[in-house]
Amino acid sequence: MAALRRSLDRLYLAAGALAGLSLVAIGVLVLLSIATRLLGVYVAGLTDYAGYAMAASSFLALAYTFGSGGHIRVELFLAKLSGRRRRWAELWCLAAGSFLAGYLAWFSVKMVQVSHMLGDVSESADATPLWIPQSAMAVGAVLLAVALVDRLVSVALGAPLDTAQAVGEAAHPEDVVGE
């Protein structure tokens, strides 16, 4: 079980690192777009590729961000509960989130398959096959679904309810300030 935990954590971290690289790519593409405009050179697709990188960074970061407790949660409601009620509410939220993320993942993968099957390309001058940038979205959605199911199973088996406790770090910077 510990090997599976380490593998999943590494997978989430790798997706987070790819999301970070996508952010760097956005910066490089925007700077390149500015430079080529100043030089009077047209490079087809730079703006589109920056958009693809933005989508990739957003979706690839989802699982890593969830695993590190960075997503907005229903904490206002859950904080009012304790004991068994809190655990059941947390399990319900994780089950609902797992279902919704699974739904998103299923149709994201299906979208990639259909785009590939139809040979769908972007409408811009570069005519990028759309299944390529859509793949990053699908991978990110699948990883989020896996992360939610992972957390659901962990909590069902008795893991601490607070993500920060499970990860071993403070959830908010203000929690550390008082120490």
C-alpha positions as CSV (number, residue, x, y, z in Angstrom):
1,M,0.0,0.0,0.0
2,A,2.9,2.4,0.8
3,A,4.3,1.8,-2.7
4,L,1.0,2.7,-4.3
5,R,0.8,5.8,-2.2
6,R,4.3,6.9,-3.2
7,S,3.6,6.1,-6.9
8,L,0.4,8.2,-6.8
9,D,2.1,11.1,-5.0
10,R,4.9,11.0,-7.7
11,L,2.3,11.0,-10.4
12,Y,0.5,14.0,-9.0
13,L,3.8,15.8,-8.5
14,A,4.8,15.0,-12.1
15,A,1.5,16.4,-13.4
16,G,2.1,19.5,-11.2
17,A,5.6,19.9,-12.6
18,L,4.2,19.7,-16.2
19,A,1.6,22.3,-15.2
20,G,4.5,24.5,-14.1
21,L,6.3,24.0,-17.4
22,S,3.2,24.9,-19.2
23,L,3.1,28.2,-17.3
24,V,6.7,28.8,-18.4
25,A,5.7,28.0,-21.9
26,I,2.9,30.6,-21.8
27,G,5.4,33.2,-20.8
28,V,7.9,32.2,-23.5
29,L,5.1,32.1,-26.1
30,V,3.8,35.5,-25.2
31,L,7.2,37.1,-25.2
32,L,8.0,35.4,-28.5
33,S,4.7,36.8,-29.9
34,I,5.6,40.3,-28.8
35,A,9.1,40.1,-30.2
36,T,7.9,38.8,-33.6
37,R,5.3,41.5,-33.8
38,L,8.0,44.1,-33.1
39,L,10.2,42.6,-35.8
40,G,7.3,42.5,-38.3
41,V,7.4,38.7,-38.5
42,Y,4.2,36.6,-38.4
43,V,4.4,33.3,-36.7
44,A,1.2,31.3,-37.1
45,G,-0.3,29.8,-34.0
46,L,1.7,31.5,-31.1
47,T,-1.5,32.8,-29.5
48,D,-3.2,29.5,-29.9
49,Y,-0.3,27.6,-28.4
50,A,-0.3,29.9,-25.4
51,G,-4.0,29.1,-25.0
52,Y,-3.3,25.4,-25.2
53,A,-0.6,25.8,-22.6
54,M,-3.0,27.6,-20.4
55,A,-5.5,24.8,-20.6
56,A,-2.8,22.3,-20.0
57,S,-1.4,24.1,-16.9
58,S,-4.9,24.4,-15.5
59,F,-5.9,20.8,-15.9
60,L,-2.6,19.2,-15.1
61,A,-2.4,21.1,-11.8
62,L,-5.7,19.9,-10.5
63,A,-4.6,16.6,-8.9
64,Y,-1.5,18.0,-7.4
65,T,-3.4,21.0,-6.0
66,F,-6.1,18.7,-4.6
67,G,-3.5,16.5,-3.0
68,S,-1.8,19.4,-1.3
69,G,-5.0,20.9,0.0
70,G,-5.0,23.9,-2.3
71,H,-8.6,23.6,-3.6
72,I,-11.4,25.6,-2.1
73,R,-13.5,23.2,0.0
74,V,-16.8,23.2,1.7
75,E,-14.9,23.8,5.0
76,L,-17.5,26.4,6.3
77,F,-20.1,23.6,6.4
78,L,-17.8,20.8,7.4
79,A,-16.2,22.8,10.3
80,K,-19.5,22.9,12.0
81,L,-19.6,19.1,12.2
82,S,-17.5,16.7,14.3
83,G,-16.9,13.1,14.9
84,R,-18.9,10.6,12.8
85,R,-21.1,13.3,11.2
86,R,-17.9,15.1,9.9
87,R,-16.5,11.8,8.5
88,W,-19.8,11.0,6.8
89,A,-20.1,14.5,5.4
90,E,-16.5,14.3,4.1
91,L,-17.1,10.9,2.6
92,W,-20.3,12.3,0.9
93,C,-18.4,15.3,-0.5
94,L,-15.5,13.1,-1.7
95,A,-18.0,10.6,-3.3
96,A,-19.8,13.5,-5.1
97,G,-16.6,15.0,-6.2
98,S,-15.3,11.6,-7.4
99,F,-18.5,11.1,-9.5
100,L,-18.3,14.6,-11.0
101,A,-14.6,14.3,-11.8
102,G,-15.1,10.9,-13.2
103,Y,-17.9,12.3,-15.4
104,L,-15.6,15.1,-16.6
105,A,-12.7,12.6,-17.2
106,W,-14.9,10.2,-19.2
107,F,-16.2,12.9,-21.5
108,S,-12.8,14.6,-21.8
109,V,-11.3,11.3,-23.0
110,K,-14.2,10.8,-25.3
111,M,-13.7,14.3,-26.7
112,V,-10.1,13.5,-27.5
113,Q,-11.1,10.2,-29.2
114,V,-13.8,11.9,-31.3
115,S,-11.5,14.8,-32.3
116,H,-8.8,12.2,-33.3
117,M,-11.3,10.1,-35.2
118,L,-12.7,13.1,-37.1
119,G,-9.3,14.6,-37.8
120,D,-10.5,17.9,-36.2
121,V,-8.0,20.7,-36.5
122,S,-7.9,24.3,-35.1
123,E,-9.4,27.0,-37.2
124,S,-6.2,29.1,-37.1
125,A,-3.4,29.2,-39.7
126,D,-1.4,26.5,-38.0
127,A,-4.2,23.9,-38.2
128,T,-3.1,22.0,-35.1
129,P,-4.9,18.6,-34.6
130,L,-7.1,19.4,-31.6
131,W,-6.7,16.0,-30.0
132,I,-3.2,17.0,-29.1
133,P,-4.0,20.0,-26.8
134,Q,-7.2,18.2,-25.7
135,S,-5.1,15.3,-24.4
136,A,-3.6,17.5,-21.6
137,M,-7.1,18.4,-20.4
138,A,-8.1,14.7,-20.5
139,V,-5.0,13.6,-18.6
140,G,-5.6,16.3,-16.0
141,A,-9.3,15.4,-15.6
142,V,-8.4,11.7,-15.2
143,L,-5.7,12.4,-12.6
144,L,-8.2,14.6,-10.7
145,A,-10.7,11.7,-10.7
146,V,-8.0,9.3,-9.5
147,A,-6.9,11.8,-6.8
148,L,-10.5,12.1,-5.5
149,V,-11.1,8.4,-5.5
150,D,-7.7,7.9,-3.8
151,R,-8.7,10.4,-1.1
152,L,-12.2,8.9,-0.8
153,V,-10.7,5.4,-0.2
154,S,-8.2,6.8,2.3
155,V,-10.8,8.6,4.3
156,A,-13.1,5.5,4.2
157,L,-10.2,3.5,5.6
158,G,-9.7,5.9,8.5
159,A,-7.2,8.5,7.2
160,P,-7.2,11.9,8.9
161,L,-10.0,14.2,7.6
162,D,-7.8,17.3,7.3
163,T,-5.8,17.2,4.1
164,A,-3.0,19.1,5.7
165,Q,-2.7,16.5,8.5
166,A,-2.7,13.7,5.8
167,V,0.1,15.5,3.9
168,G,1.9,16.6,7.0
169,E,1.9,20.3,6.5
170,A,-0.1,23.4,7.4
171,A,-3.0,24.1,5.1
172,H,-2.8,27.9,5.4
173,P,0.2,30.2,5.9
174,E,-1.6,31.9,8.8
175,D,-1.5,28.5,10.6
176,V,2.3,28.7,10.7
177,V,2.6,32.3,11.7
178,G,1.5,31.7,15.3
179,E,4.1,28.9,15.8
